[in-house]
Amino acid sequence: MKVPIALLLTVTCAGCGSWTGFGFHTDGPEMQHLKQVLALVPGSVVADVGAGKGELTLALAGEVGSSGRVFSTEIDPNRLQRLRELAARAKLGNVTVVEARSAETGLPQGCCDAIVLRRVYHHLGDPSSINASLWGSLRPGGVLIVIDFPPPLFWSRGSLGLPASDVIGEVTASGFELVRLIDDWPGRGPLASYCVVFRKPTV
């Protein structure tokens, strides 16, 4: 039987993690929503890019099981080392820590079935470059998910939050097709979050 592969590239926001309600909880409603949207199963191959402290990596490793694989990526050398130590302490044989770059995934071309950017898109200084890299990492028909939140009344690019309309405009300009917008995404306390689902065309 062919092992199902769903490579999930996830970018998490390290800076936002210090704000109340931004942290990821492995048994919380956000993980339940992610499992539903991504249809993760044992044997899936998942990448948590911008893994931060590694909470999502741990949750995904449990979901894909010993027959699956989790690529946990970061840019900062100190965070990379801490992720390696976390995987070793937890005896996670299905986790591989990978060094990413600021405008590239760090993963091979065409390796991904799904990509998730979790509360980090609003920090991107060069979204067109990272979107091009995400496009290259996705297989035809692959899914791109951007989880973020609306900005405060006074904001500028690179600060907290980004309108969903901006995300949709930038990502579709890179060639992705809009699938749907989920405007009541959980995981940020009482404040609103959204999840935008895109797909890379098959032709």
GIJO-V924726 format. One record per residue. N is the residue number from 1. RES is the residue in one small letter. NEAR is the number of other ideal C-beta (glycine too) atoms within 8 Angstrom. Layout:
[[N;RES;NEAR] [N;RES;NEAR]]
//
This chain:
[[1;m;2] [2;k;3] [3;v;6] [4;p;7] [5;i;8] [6;a;13] [7;l;16] [8;l;17] [9;l;17] [10;t;16] [11;v;11] [12;t;15] [13;c;14] [14;a;9] [15;g;6] [16;c;10] [17;g;12] [18;s;5] [19;w;6] [20;t;4] [21;g;9] [22;f;12] [23;g;6] [24;f;13] [25;h;9] [26;t;10] [27;d;4] [28;g;10] [29;p;7] [30;e;11] [31;m;12] [32;q;8] [33;h;12] [34;l;10] [35;k;10] [36;q;7] [37;v;10] [38;l;12] [39;a;7] [40;l;12] [41;v;8] [42;p;8] [43;g;10] [44;s;14] [45;v;13] [46;v;16] [47;a;17] [48;d;17] [49;v;16] [50;g;16] [51;a;15] [52;g;12] [53;k;7] [54;g;13] [55;e;11] [56;l;14] [57;t;16] [58;l;12] [59;a;11] [60;l;14] [61;a;13] [62;g;8] [63;e;12] [64;v;17] [65;g;9] [66;s;5] [67;s;8] [68;g;14] [69;r;9] [70;v;16] [71;f;16] [72;s;15] [73;t;15] [74;e;14] [75;i;8] [76;d;7] [77;p;5] [78;n;6] [79;r;12] [80;l;11] [81;q;8] [82;r;10] [83;l;14] [84;r;9] [85;e;8] [86;l;12] [87;a;13] [88;a;8] [89;r;6] [90;a;8] [91;k;5] [92;l;11] [93;g;5] [94;n;11] [95;v;12] [96;t;7] [97;v;12] [98;v;11] [99;e;9] [100;a;11] [101;r;7] [102;s;6] [103;a;7] [104;e;9] [105;t;14] [106;g;9] [107;l;13] [108;p;5] [109;q;5] [110;g;8] [111;c;8] [112;c;15] [113;d;11] [114;a;14] [115;i;17] [116;v;14] [117;l;16] [118;r;12] [119;r;14] [120;v;13] [121;y;12] [122;h;15] [123;h;8] [124;l;8] [125;g;6] [126;d;8] [127;p;9] [128;s;9] [129;s;9] [130;i;12] [131;n;13] [132;a;9] [133;s;11] [134;l;14] [135;w;11] [136;g;9] [137;s;14] [138;l;15] [139;r;9] [140;p;8] [141;g;7] [142;g;13] [143;v;13] [144;l;16] [145;i;14] [146;v;12] [147;i;12] [148;d;15] [149;f;13] [150;p;8] [151;p;11] [152;p;6] [153;l;4] [154;f;3] [155;w;8] [156;s;4] [157;r;6] [158;g;6] [159;s;8] [160;l;8] [161;g;11] [162;l;12] [163;p;8] [164;a;12] [165;s;6] [166;d;8] [167;v;13] [168;i;11] [169;g;8] [170;e;11] [171;v;14] [172;t;11] [173;a;8] [174;s;11] [175;g;7] [176;f;12] [177;e;8] [178;l;11] [179;v;7] [180;r;6] [181;l;10] [182;i;11] [183;d;7] [184;d;6] [185;w;12] [186;p;9] [187;g;12] [188;r;11] [189;g;6] [190;p;3] [191;l;7] [192;a;8] [193;s;12] [194;y;14] [195;c;12] [196;v;15] [197;v;13] [198;f;14] [199;r;11] [200;k;15] [201;p;8] [202;t;5] [203;v;3]]
//
